Amino acid sequence: MSLPQRHVSRPITRLSARASPYHSAVTLYATGNAADQASTSMSSSLKPSKRIKLEVESKTLDISDHVTPSTNLRKTPRSLKLEETVSEEDSSPKVKAKSPKKPKPIPQFLDTPHPAPLRWKEAYDSIKAMREHIVAPVDTMGCDRANHNEEDPKNRRFSVLVSLMLSSQTKDEVTDAAVAKLRAAVGGTLSIVAIISADDSTISDAIAKVGFWRRKTGYIKKAAIRLRDDFDSDVPKTVDELCSLPGVGPKMAFLTLHVAWNLNHGIGVDVHVHRITNRLGWHQRPTKKPEETRLNLQSWLPIELHREINHMLVGFGQTICVPVGPKCDSCTLSTKGLCPSASTKTPRSPKKRKRQISADLEHESGPKIDIAIESSDL
């Protein structure tokens, strides 16, 4: 006997569609009745928000807000790294800008002092004796003459600094004229206030004959502003502070301290000091940069000579030990054997001599004629 068939009620499966939160073109389908979906959505909405760690430039932050699906997160073992920019609604941290690096201090000493050259004192005294009878451009138009028209002490110190800033790769004659023209252009007094108030074109026109005048115009203006804001409108007293000014190097800094403040903190090495000390063989290995020359000299030259050696050698280099064709025949160092670079050859001077040329002109009735032609051998 067959039993009657019973209909068993089965739950009806329904498919619900919803848009993907990750991409608008994707549709997600979920199975389950409406009650299950409602409970699922309710339970998901009751879940507490997760705390996500965001790393921004090595700084860890805790954000409790929900992250939008468009934000691309990559999981790491302990935190989540943010790859895209957080939306404006999220509170993004403000990262402080890095402070500018402080300039390195100017070195004053060598780890291993340079040995004193043989017979250096004899050579030094010979140059000093020659300089007593020579008037060089640096004696009448150097940086120590730039402040004579100023009465205020601050203006006198500032004039020295400006003169040295203009002197780079420029002859003393041109520098001296530029300082005088600049002083007149800004009102007769070379002060920090006058330079700041002056137009760049006014400064440029006054110093147009010095080397790199466009660049030096900006240097002088910026240096004046720095002196006003950071140094109480005066020239600083240390090498490092002076070298922090635009357009000021160690040579200018040491010479500024010598002339403006009467401070002997080192040797001002320019092209003349660099060239002459190398010609004299005062460096065991020839130096390539003035700073190498300065450190070598400061390691063995007595400190009481650090201030005067620049002025002495600059004048010597302007008149006798010139860059091209040094006048070794007028230098006592060559006769005493104190300069290994001295030239023993004397320059040839044009000499005139007569060259006799005889020409026999045979004419029927003409006499013999001797012709003398004067020529010069170059």
HUWORA-V602945 format. One record per residue. PSI is psi in whole degrees, 0 to 359 (* if undefined). NEAR is the number of other C-alpha atoms within 8 Angstrom. Layout:
BEGIN
PSI_NEAR / PSI_NEAR
END
This chain:
BEGIN
126_2 / 138_3 / 146_4 / 142_4 / 138_4 / 139_4 / 121_4 / 126_4 / 123_4 / 146_4 / 136_4 / 126_5 / 126_7 / 146_7 / 127_8 / 136_8 / 142_8 / 153_7 / 143_10 / 133_10 / 351_6 / 336_6 / 133_7 / 339_8 / 357_6 / 133_7 / 131_9 / 138_8 / 133_8 / 141_7 / 156_8 / 157_10 / 176_9 / 325_6 / 316_6 / 318_8 / 321_9 / 317_8 / 322_8 / 315_8 / 325_8 / 319_8 / 323_8 / 328_7 / 338_6 / 354_6 / 138_6 / 150_4 / 142_7 / 145_6 / 123_8 / 131_9 / 127_11 / 131_12 / 117_11 / 109_8 / 57_4 / 22_5 / 125_6 / 131_8 / 150_8 / 122_8 / 123_8 / 346_8 / 160_7 / 141_6 / 134_5 / 150_5 / 335_7 / 347_5 / 128_11 / 115_8 / 140_8 / 127_8 / 137_7 / 168_7 / 321_4 / 345_4 / 174_9 / 132_12 / 128_11 / 123_12 / 332_8 / 167_6 / 134_6 / 144_7 / 163_5 / 335_6 / 329_4 / 147_7 / 96_5 / 142_6 / 153_4 / 116_4 / 127_4 / 140_4 / 145_4 / 136_4 / 145_4 / 146_4 / 139_4 / 139_4 / 147_5 / 142_4 / 149_5 / 124_7 / 145_4 / 339_7 / 156_8 / 146_9 / 319_4 / 111_4 / 144_9 / 135_10 / 148_6 / 134_8 / 156_8 / 136_4 / 25_7 / 323_9 / 322_6 / 319_8 / 319_10 / 314_8 / 326_8 / 318_10 / 319_12 / 322_9 / 322_8 / 323_9 / 337_11 / 339_7 / 10_6 / 132_7 / 110_8 / 163_10 / 326_11 / 338_11 / 332_8 / 342_7 / 22_13 / 180_11 / 336_11 / 350_8 / 352_8 / 341_14 / 6_12 / 340_7 / 5_5 / 137_10 / 321_7 / 132_6 / 322_7 / 320_10 / 326_14 / 316_14 / 321_14 / 324_13 / 321_12 / 315_15 / 316_11 / 318_10 / 318_13 / 325_11 / 326_12 / 339_12 / 347_11 / 123_7 / 40_5 / 141_10 / 154_7 / 325_11 / 317_8 / 320_10 / 316_14 / 318_12 / 323_8 / 320_13 / 316_12 / 319_8 / 323_10 / 320_12 / 317_11 / 325_9 / 331_10 / 12_12 / 8_8 / 351_7 / 124_10 / 88_14 / 168_10 / 318_13 / 320_7 / 322_11 / 319_13 / 322_10 / 337_6 / 148_9 / 154_7 / 324_9 / 326_6 / 317_10 / 318_13 / 318_11 / 326_7 / 327_10 / 21_13 / 344_9 / 354_7 / 162_12 / 140_8 / 45_6 / 328_12 / 314_8 / 321_7 / 332_11 / 313_12 / 322_9 / 314_10 / 318_13 / 313_11 / 322_10 / 320_10 / 320_13 / 318_10 / 319_10 / 323_13 / 317_11 / 324_8 / 343_7 / 28_10 / 40_7 / 43_11 / 165_10 / 129_11 / 167_7 / 4_8 / 156_8 / 317_11 / 319_8 / 321_9 / 319_13 / 347_11 / 348_8 / 144_10 / 134_9 / 9_8 / 125_11 / 181_8 / 319_11 / 311_10 / 322_12 / 312_14 / 320_14 / 326_10 / 318_13 / 321_15 / 308_12 / 315_11 / 321_9 / 356_9 / 41_7 / 131_7 / 90_9 / 1_7 / 182_9 / 131_14 / 109_13 / 115_13 / 194_9 / 328_7 / 311_11 / 319_12 / 315_12 / 313_9 / 317_11 / 331_10 / 322_11 / 327_10 / 352_10 / 30_11 / 359_10 / 129_12 / 320_5 / 125_4 / 134_7 / 148_9 / 338_5 / 149_7 / 328_11 / 325_8 / 318_9 / 317_12 / 313_11 / 322_11 / 313_12 / 318_10 / 340_14 / 340_11 / 336_10 / 132_9 / 140_7 / 332_7 / 348_5 / 357_8 / 329_13 / 322_12 / 344_7 / 326_9 / 308_13 / 321_8 / 312_11 / 331_12 / 313_11 / 323_14 / 321_13 / 337_13 / 338_11 / 321_9 / 300_11 / 61_11 / 161_11 / 316_7 / 127_4 / 56_5 / 146_8 / 70_9 / 333_11 / 342_7 / 4_6 / 130_9 / 343_8 / 325_12 / 323_12 / 334_7 / 359_6 / 32_7 / 355_11 / 110_10 / 346_8 / 4_6 / 140_8 / 130_7 / 349_6 / 135_4 / 141_6 / 138_4 / 135_4 / 145_5 / 129_7 / 136_7 / 137_8 / 158_7 / 133_8 / 119_8 / 127_8 / 121_8 / 135_8 / 122_8 / 110_7 / 109_8 / 110_7 / 161_6 / 321_4 / 10_4 / 147_7 / 173_7 / 133_8 / 130_8 / 126_9 / 127_8 / 124_9 / 127_8 / 124_8 / 166_8 / 136_8 / 122_6 / *_5
END
